[in-house]
Amino acid sequence: MSQPPQPPQQPPQPEDAPKGFGAPQQPPAPGFGAPQQPAAPGFGAPTPPPPAGPPSTPPPATPPGYGYPQTPGTPPPAAPPAYGYPQTPPQQQPGYGYPGQPQQPGQPGYGYPTPQPATQPMQPQYGTPGAPVPGGQGGGKKPNTQMVIIIAAVVAVALIVGGGIWYVGKDDGKSDAKQGDTGGAKGDGGTATGGGGKEKAPANTGAKVLFQTPQPKVTDLTSVHGSWLTDKVYVKSGVKEIVGYDPAKGTQLWKLPLTGNVCESTTHVSADGKTAFAFESLEAGAKIASCTEVAGLDLNTGKLLWQADIKGANGDRKTRFDEVTLGAGTVAAGGLDGGAAWDLNTGKELWKPTTTADQCKDVGYGGGDALVAVRKCGDYDKPTINVQTLDPKTGQPISTYKMLPGIQYAHIVSTSPLVLAADVGDSAGDGSGISDFFSVDAKTGKLLARIPAPGDKYAADCDGTSVEKCTMVAAGNGRLYVPTEQHANAGGSDSIGRTNEIVAFDLATGQPVPGRADAGDGYTLYPMRMDGNNVIAYKDAPYDKGTQVVSIDGGSLKSTLLLENPADRAVRDAITSFSPKYSEMLYGSGRLYLGAVLLSKPYSASDADKKFLFMATGTS
């Protein structure tokens, strides 16, 4: 497994900071899992103010609106590339912002996506963003001298088009199985409109700290995976326990003691408030606890529904699981030894790891409305990876999609719609595990579209070896919603920091959807989950503002503010210690819940007062 990034140094804190808030929660030392805080300054860290005085270099002429497609042409001599999107060799420059082909006579005018075949090439093609070019650098990494930007056309068309044409299409009425989203519609590919979300803007969007719990004492790196939210309770795992809290007051409603720490959990929750998790057990003769126990939990009551484990093929030890999920009423866990499954309500064993002649194993599963397996066959170094939609009661494949040769790890972004991610040819280059997304028809296993997403252009992330641990990306409403990497603002001397956007792709065609959701000057924006046809997104803020939660219309990509946290330094530092990549973030009914997944021993007594297991903010 890949090693997590090195933790950053603890930033200095003001002596008068209120106790209980202050410095960002310090990430654990490298070792098990991923640190709570990213290694390098970026998302989650306050943005310093700009230096006083005029800029040393005059601002350039007004650039095109960031995120809009560009048309090929003769570029100005020194025009820089538009930031945040893939670039291809000059002989075949894609439309700005997305993969595409040069515009030819008879094609749509400027500002519209370039048509492509519904099914993208099955093999990496030269000129594809992120793929190597013979005799040159990898695609999309640096600008070249034949950039095709026509600034005057951008400005003129932007004024005329006004952000693009919004697609209108069907609504299939299915509900998203991600926790916190209990209604709304999403498409199975193709065009759709926004709306249908459960979360509404309150009359007063200003939030306050509702409650927080200090980090419990630990002597070593400790796993506390697991946060869940229902209409009745907020639930968070702790040290050898899971506790349910009143979602508004933070008062304890129930406590479930465990014999070991929660090592894996699923984000999915059934309609009646049930979920699953895995926790550690110390076998006889062993010195280190292992993640072997899988259990069902009623979140509303705190009742442990059942507990199970699986003996290995030789029967002398329990099978260790690396992931657990919940899909269509079935709890499924996967690992190096293969996969196993149980009925959510009864704990009845549905299948367990088996040895096959072709060395095939279910290494992990994706859950939600459906259950999808990632199955590895053959040699460990050169495996064949199949993604299979399963009958959740028998484990038998309904459909199979074979991943491209050379892919070591496949990630499931969503099971309904079925969206996968992978690092093809190790070309992402940023440790995100994503160079391309794949939209697949779950019923037939047919590839609908391949969507290149170079790591230096987009900020979504999938854990390197895990199947379902993808963050900062959302799929639904017939679309894939992806954030761009941070980049300099286009506002010249009035700009106060870096920013980014969320852009969308049509899952049926792989084509970009016109428009974008702008984070705003100094803010950065990341998807958290779907809410019907809308996207709930988290906004990190500049150094003097409070972080926000917004709802993005899935069709128009227009943002609506749902919650804005206090800008007070101590509160802001505590909130930004929980990053969307390395922490658990839940939003529902006007409240934001932030939880740790790993705890480490404090560096000092003062540091211990500034570290939290979880905290919650909310609007009145």
N, C-alpha and C positions, 0 to 999 in steps of 0.2 A: 504493500500500500504506500501511497505517496506520503511524505512527511509534511506536516502542517507548517505554515510559515512561522518564522521566528516572531515572538511577541514584541510589540513596541515598548519603548521605555515609558515609565510612568510620567505623565506630564506634571509639571509643578502646579500646586493648588494654592489659592489664597488662604492665608491664615484664618480669615474670618468666615470661611465657608461653613454653612450650617452643618452640624453633625448629622450623618445619615445620608447626605448627598455630597458630591464632590468629584473626585477624579473618576475618570472612566474605569469601569471594572477591568482589572488587569487580566490579560489572557493567560492561560496555563502555559507551562513550559512545554516544549515539543515532546510529544509522546503519543499516548492514546488519543485518537480522534482529532478534531480540529479545534484550534483555539477559539475562544469567544470573540476575540478582537482580531481583525486582519493585521497582517504584518506591517504593511506600509501605510503611512498616513493617506487617507482618502475618505472613503465613505465612513461616516460615524465620527469623524474628528472635526472639531470646529475649524472653520476656514478663517485664516488670519486676515485682518484688514489690509487693504492695498497700501503701498507706500505713498507718502504724501508727494505732491508735486506732479507735474505733467509727465506723461510717458516719454521714454527716451526715443521711441520711434513713433512717428505720426501714425494714427490709426488708418487702416486701409480704407479704400472706397467701400461703400455699403455692400456687404456680401449677400449672396442669396439666402433666402430663408432656410435655416438649417433643417435638413431632413427631407427636402423636396427633391424630386428627380430633376436631373439636368439633361440637356440634349447635347449630343456631340457637335463639335464645331472647331473653329480655330481659336485657341485660347489666348488670352493676354500673355505676354512673355513671362511675367513673374507671378501669375495668379496661383495662389496656394490651393491645394486640394480641399474640397469640402470635407469637413471632419466627420468622422463617425460612421462611415460606410465603406464597403469594399471597393477597391480599385482594381482594374484589370489591365492587361497590356494595352498599349495605345492603339494597336491595330483593331482592337475590338472593345472599345470602352463602354461599360454598362451605363444605364441611366443612373443619374446621381442618387445615391442612397441605397440602391438595391442591385441585386444581380439582374442582368438583362442583356440585350443585344443592341447594336447601333441602330439608330432610327433610320428607316428607309422611307422613300416616298410612299404615301398611302397609309403610313402608320399613324397612331394617335398623336396629337400635338403635345407640346411641352406640358409637363406637369402630370401626365398620365403614365401608369406603368406600361412597360413594353410587353406586348404579348409573347408568351412562350408556350411550348407544348405543356399539356396538363401534367405529364409525367416527366420529371427531370432525369438527366442521364444517370444510369445505375453506377457508373464508374467515374472517379474523379477526372475532370477534364482540365487540360491546361487553359489557363485564363479564368478558371473558377476562383473566386476569392478564397484565399487560404491555401490553395494548391500551388505546388512549386511550378515555376516556369523554366523550361530548359534553358540553361545558360544564364539564368538570372535569379533574382530574389524571389521569395515567396510572394504570392499575390496579396495585394491589399496592405502591405506593411508600410511602404513609404511612397510619397508622391513621385510622379515622373514628370518629364518636361513637356509632355503633350496632354496636360490636363485640359478637360473640355468644359469650361465654365463661361457662360455668356451672361455677365452680370446684368446688363440692361434687360435682357429677355427674362431673367429671373424676376426682377422687380416688376416689370410690366405684367407678366403672366400671373405673378402672385396677387397683384391688385385685381386682375380680372377673375382669376379662378377662385381666389379667396380661400385657399386651403384645400381645394379638391372637391371631387364629387363623391358623396357618400352612397355606398351600395345599399340596395334594399332587396331583401330576400326572405327566405322562409324561416319559420320558427317552429322547432320540433317539440317544444314543450317539456323536454326532459329536465330533471333537476340535477344540479351539480352535487356530487357526494362529498366535496371538500367541506371540512367543518366550518361552521359559521355562515354557510350559504344554504339556505333552506328553500329557495325558490328561484324562479326565473327560468329563462329558456336559453338554449344554446344549439347551434347548428351542428350538423355532422359533416361539414365541409361546404364551401360555397359562400355566397354573400349573405349578410344578415344585418340587422339594425341593432342599435343599442337599446337601453331601457330594461325594465323588468327586474331591477335590483331591489333588494330588501332594505339596504341601508339608505337612509334619507338624511339630508342636512338638517341639523337642529336649528332653532331660532338663534341660539348663541353657540358659536363654534369654539369659543375659548375654553380650553381644558385646564384642569388642575390635577395635582397628584392625588389619587384616591387612596392608595395604600402601597406599601412596599415591605419586603421581608429581607433582612440582612442575610448574607451568606452564612450558612451554618459552619461550624468549625470542622475542618478536614485537615488531615496530615499528608495527604497525597492527592494526585490527580483523581478526581471523582466524577463519575458519570451521573448526570441527573436529567437524562433525556425524557421529554414528555410534557406537553402542555395541551390542554383541551378546553373547549368552551361550548357550553350549551346555554339555553335560555335561563337555566336555573343555577348554574355553577361554573366557576372557573377552577380548573384542576391543574396542579403542578406537582411533579415529582420532586422529592427531596432526597436526603441521605437515608436510604433503606426505608422509604415510605412514599406514599402518594397522598396528597391532602386536597380536599375540596373546600373552596372558599366562596362566600357570598360575592357575586360578580360586581356588586356596587360598593359594598362596605369592606370587603376583605376579611370579614369574620370567618372563623373556621366552622365549616358545616360537618365535616367528617374527616377521619384519618384512617388510612389503611397501612399498617406496618408490614414490612417485607423482610425476608431473610437476606436479601442482597439488594444492590442498587439497580435501578432501571437502566438498562444498557441500550435498548432499542425501543422505539415506539412508532406508531402510525399517526398521521395527521387526520385520518378519516374517522368519522363518527357516524353511526347508524341513525336512522330517523328517530329511534326511541332512546338515543343518548348512550349507546354502548360503543366500546372501542377495545383495542388490544395493545399489549406491550410485552416486552421480554425483559427478564431480570436475571441477575447473576446468582450462581449457586456454587458452593464450595464442595466438590466431591471428596469422598473419603480418600485420604492419601495425597490429595492435591494441596499445593501451597497458594495457588492463585485462583480466585473465583472466575468462572467462565459464564458466558451468556447462553445458558442452556434452557431456562424456564420460560415458557410462553403462557400467557394468561388472558382471559377476557374480563372486562371491567364495566360495571354499570356506573357511569359518571355521576348520575343524579343522586344515587344512594350511597356510593362508595363500596358497593358489594363486589367481592371477588367472585366472578361467575364460575370460573374453573381455572385449573393450572395443569399444564402438561409438559412432558419432555419426550424425547425420542432417543432410544439407544442406537448407537452406531452399528454399522454392518457386522462388526465382530462382537458386538454386545458387551464390550468391557468398559465403555465410556458413553457419556451422553453427547448428542450432536450439538455442536456450537452453531448458533445462528448469528448472522451479520445484519439482517434486516427483518422487519415484520410489517405486515400491512393488513388492511381490511378491504375486501372487495366483494360486493354483492352478497353479503352475509357470511363470507368465508374468511377466516383468519389464516394467512399464509406467511410462512417464514422461510428464508433462503440463506444459504451459506456455501462454503467450499465443499461440504459433504452432500449437498443437494437440498431439495425443498420438502416441506411438510405442510399440512393444512388441517384445520379443525373447524367445526361449526361454531359460529360466534355465540349462539345462545346456550348450547349444550356442552361444548367442548369435545364432541365426538370426533375422533380421528378420521379424516377423509383420505389422506394419503401421506406417505413418508418417503424419505430418500431411498432410492433403489440404484443398484449397480447394473449398467447396461453394457452390451458388447461394444457400442460405439462411444463409450465414456461420456454419455450425455447427463447433465445435471441441471436442475433449476437453481440458478445462483441467486435469484431474487424475483420479486413480484411487484407489480403496480396495482393499486386498488382504486376504490371509488365505486362508480356505478357498475364497473366490470372488473374482472380479474385477469391480468395479463402477466405472463411469465417471460423472463429472459433465460434462455436455455443454451448452455455451452456444451459443445460436443468436440471430441478429438483432443489433440495435444494442448497442454496448457499454454505453450508459447505461441501456437498458431491455431487457435480455436475457430470453429464455425459457430456463429451466434445466430440463433433463431429467436424471434419474438413471437409468442403465441398467445392469442386470446383463448382463454380456457372456459370450459364448463365449470363453474365454481363449486359444484357438488361432486364432480368426479375427477377433475383435473385433466380431462381429455381435451385436446386442442380443437378449437372451432376453426381457426385460421392460423396460417404461419407466414411470417415475413422474414426472409433471410437477409441479414445485414451484409454490407459490403465486405469482401475479403480484406483482412488486415486490421479490422476493428477489434480491439481487445475488450472494450467495455461498452455496453449499450445502456442508455438511461431512459427511463420512462417519465416524460414530462406530464402526460395525461393519458388516461385510458379511454375516456369518452369526452371529446374526440381522442383517437389514438395518435399521440405525438411522441416521437422518440428524439433523442439527441445522441451524438457521438462525436468523437474527435477522430476524423478520417485522416489517416496517415500522420497522426500526431502533429497536425498542422495548426492547431489552435494557438499554441505558443505562449499561452498565459496561465496554464494550469486550470482553466475553467472546465475542461472535459468536453467542450463544445466547439466544433468547427462547422457543423451542419445540423439542421433539424430535418426530420422525416415525418411527413403526414401520411398515415396508412389507413386504408379501409379495414376496419376491424372485422367485418363480416367475411371478406375475401382474402385478406392479407396483401392486397394490391397496393403498391406505392402510388399515392396520389401526387405528391410533390416533394422534392428535395429543396430545402431552403438554406443556402450558404449563410453562415453567420460567423465571420472571422473573429477570433478572440480579441484582436486589438480594436475592433469596432463596436462590439456588443458586450454587455455586462452581465448577461445571465450566467449561472454557474451550476454545474452538477459535480457532486463529490466524485473524485477520480475513479473509485472502484465500486461505488454503490449504484443500485438500480434506480431507486425512487427518491434520492435526496437531491433534488434540483430546486434551486431558489432563484428569486428575482426574475421569474418568467411565469406566464399564465397562458392557458389555452382554453378556448370556449367561444361560443357565438360564431363558430365557423372560422375563427381567426387565431393566430398566434401573436401574443403581445410580448415584445422584447425591448429592454432598455438599451440605449446606446451607452458607450463609455463616456465618462466625463470629458469635457473639452472646454476651451476658453470661450467666454461669452463673446457675442458679436457686437456688444454695445459700445465698444471703444473705451474712452476714458471714464465713462460713467459706470462701467462694469465693475462689480464688486467681487467676483469670484468665478468659479467654474460651474458648468451646468450640464444637463443632458436632456434626452427626450425618450418617450416610449413610442415605438412605431409598431405597425401591425402588418401581418402577411395573411393572405387568403389561403386557408388550408387545402382547398380543392385544387388550386392552381399554382401555389407558391408565389403568386404575384404580390407585390407590396400594395397595401391599401393607402390611397391618398390621405394626406394629413398626418398629424403627429400630436402628441400630448407634450407640451413644453413644460419643463420643470420650473423655469423662471430664473431670473438672474441670481446666481449664488446658490441655487437649490439643485439637488439631484433626486431623481424619481425612479422608483423601483416597484414592479407589480408584487402584490402580496397574494391575491387570490381572485377568482371570479366571483361576482355577485349577480346572478342571473346573466344578462348580457353585458353587464358593466364590469370594470376592473377596479378592485380596491388596491390603491397604491400608497406607498410610504414615501414621504419627502424629507430627506435630510436638509437641514437649513444652514445658512451662513452663520458666522460666529455670533451675530447679534440678534438672531431670530429663533423662534421655536420650531421644532419639527412638526410635520403635518401628516394627516391622512386625508386622501382625496378619493372621490369616485370618478372614474373616467368612463364616459359614455362609450360603449363598445363600438358604435357606429361612427359617430362624429369625432371621437377622441377628445371631446370637450371635458375639462375637469371641473368638478364641484367640490369645494372645501367641506369636509366633514368634521375635522378636529384640528385644532392648533394648540400645541403644548406651550407651556410658559417659556419665556426667553431668559428667565433667571439663570445665572451662571451655574449654580450648584445643581439645579434641576436639569438643565441642559446637558451638563457633563454626565449625570447619572443616566439619562435617557440615551445619549449617544454611545454609552459603553455597551449597549446592546445593538449589534449590527445585524442587518437582514441576512447576511451570509452566514454568520456564526452563532446566531441566537434564534429563539423561537418568538415569532411575532404574530399575535392574533388581534383581530379587530371585530367588534360586533356591538350593535346597539349603542353607539356613541362612546365606546371605551376601547382603549388600546392596552394590550397586555404584553409585556416584554419579559422573557424568561431565559435563564442561562441553561446551557446544555452540559458544560463541564465546569467543575470547581477546582481551584488550586489553593494551596496554602498561602495565606497573606504574607507579603514581604515584611510587614511590620505591623505593630498594633494600630497605628493610625490608618494604614492601608485597609485593615480589616473592617473599619467603620465605614468604608466607602465602597464596599463590594456587596452586591445584592443577588439573591436567588431569583427574585422577580420583582416587578413593580407594575402598577397600573395607573393610567391617567384617563380622565373622562370629562365630558361636557356636562353641564348642569341640566 
